[in-house]
Amino acid sequence: MVLFGKREVVFKVRGDKARWKAARAAVETAGIQIMEASSYEGEIPLCSCGAKIDRRNYGPNGWIDRRIYYIAVRPENAEQAKALLADI
């Protein structure tokens, strides 16, 4: 991860961590430098107590992944990364 410089998001997916990991590995093996590869909450939890425990996740269907995963690269590498990630 590079701290400074412009970055462009080339991959964004909601709730599919396995696909995000595969995309990140593909970009790394292609030799493209990743500026940022992280995730953030897609929805605010229903609980207002600050615990960030979402009671919707504890039903019969189990935990629901509501996170948004993304990968950002340098602008000069964006087109190459987008072409690489088109089929992932």
PyMOL commands that set and color helices and strands:
alter all, ss='L'
color gray80, all
select helices_A, chain A and resi 17-29+55-57+75-84
alter helices_A, ss='H'
color red, helices_A
select strands_A, chain A and resi 8-14+34-41+67-73
alter strands_A, ss='S'
color yellow, strands_A
deselect
rebuild
show_as cartoon
